[in-house]
């Protein structure tokens, strides 16, 4: 893929950049260099290489799952008059 001065002007217009001719020339050469590197990468044969999810073979160390909070519903429901049969009574929200 090649890019020319008109493409740079179009990109500048889309991105609302006001670049003078010298800046556009620098930008053009940088874009051509980037596209050249992309073309090089696309030429590499990766057909026999297995894709990897992460570059390092690591396993995540997880802590032991321990219960830290206990069910104290009965204790809390004794403090309110709006509890019945293990549930909290609330005003009707939907008709």
C-alpha positions as CSV (number, residue, x, y, z in Angstrom):
1,X,0.0,0.0,0.0
2,X,1.3,3.4,-0.9
3,X,0.3,6.8,0.4
4,X,0.8,10.1,-1.3
5,X,0.5,13.8,-0.5
6,X,-3.3,13.9,-1.3
7,X,-3.8,11.2,1.3
8,X,-2.0,13.2,3.9
9,X,-4.1,16.3,3.1
10,X,-7.2,14.2,3.4
11,X,-6.1,12.8,6.7
12,X,-5.2,16.3,8.0
13,X,-8.7,17.5,6.9
14,X,-10.4,14.6,8.7
15,X,-8.4,15.1,11.9
16,X,-8.7,18.9,11.7
17,X,-4.9,19.4,11.6
18,X,-3.4,22.4,10.0
19,X,0.0,21.3,8.7
20,X,2.1,23.3,6.4
21,X,3.9,21.8,3.4
22,X,7.0,20.9,5.3
23,X,5.1,19.2,8.1
24,X,3.0,17.3,5.6
25,X,6.2,16.1,3.9
26,X,7.6,14.8,7.2
27,X,4.3,13.2,8.0
28,X,4.3,11.6,4.6
29,X,7.7,10.1,5.0
30,X,6.8,8.8,8.5
31,X,3.6,7.2,7.2
32,X,5.4,5.6,4.3
33,X,8.0,4.2,6.8
34,X,5.3,2.8,9.0
35,X,3.5,1.2,6.1
36,X,6.7,-0.3,4.9
37,X,7.3,-2.0,8.3
38,X,3.7,-3.3,8.1
39,X,4.3,-4.8,4.7
40,X,7.5,-6.5,6.0
41,X,5.6,-8.0,8.9
42,X,2.9,-9.3,6.5
43,X,5.5,-11.1,4.4
44,X,6.6,-13.2,7.4
45,X,5.3,-16.8,7.2
46,X,3.6,-17.6,10.5
47,X,1.6,-20.6,9.2
48,X,3.3,-23.2,11.4
49,X,3.5,-21.0,14.5
50,X,1.0,-21.7,17.2
51,X,-0.8,-18.5,18.4
52,X,-0.2,-17.6,22.0
53,X,-2.4,-15.9,24.5
54,X,0.5,-14.5,26.5
55,X,4.2,-14.3,25.7
56,X,5.2,-15.8,29.1
57,X,4.2,-19.2,30.4
58,X,2.9,-18.2,33.8
59,X,0.1,-19.4,36.0
60,X,-1.8,-17.1,38.2
61,X,-1.3,-17.6,41.9
62,X,-4.6,-17.5,43.7
63,X,-5.2,-17.4,47.4
64,X,-7.2,-20.1,49.2
65,X,-10.9,-19.3,49.2
66,X,-11.9,-18.8,52.8
67,X,-15.2,-17.7,54.2
68,X,-14.8,-14.3,55.8
69,X,-18.4,-13.2,56.3
70,X,-21.1,-15.2,57.8
71,X,-24.8,-15.1,57.3
72,X,-26.1,-12.9,60.1
73,X,-29.6,-12.2,58.6
74,X,-31.5,-13.1,61.8
75,X,-29.3,-10.8,63.8
76,X,-30.0,-7.9,61.5
77,X,-33.7,-8.6,61.0
78,X,-34.2,-8.4,64.8
79,X,-33.3,-4.7,64.5
80,X,-36.1,-3.8,62.1
81,X,-39.9,-4.0,62.1
82,X,-39.9,-4.4,58.3
83,X,-38.9,-8.1,58.2
84,X,-41.1,-11.1,57.9
85,X,-40.3,-14.8,57.3
86,X,-36.6,-14.0,56.6
87,X,-37.4,-11.3,54.1
88,X,-37.4,-7.5,54.3
89,X,-40.7,-5.8,53.5
90,X,-40.4,-2.8,51.2
91,X,-43.0,-0.5,49.7
92,X,-44.6,-1.6,46.4
93,X,-42.6,-0.2,43.5
94,X,-44.3,-1.7,40.4
95,X,-48.1,-1.8,39.9
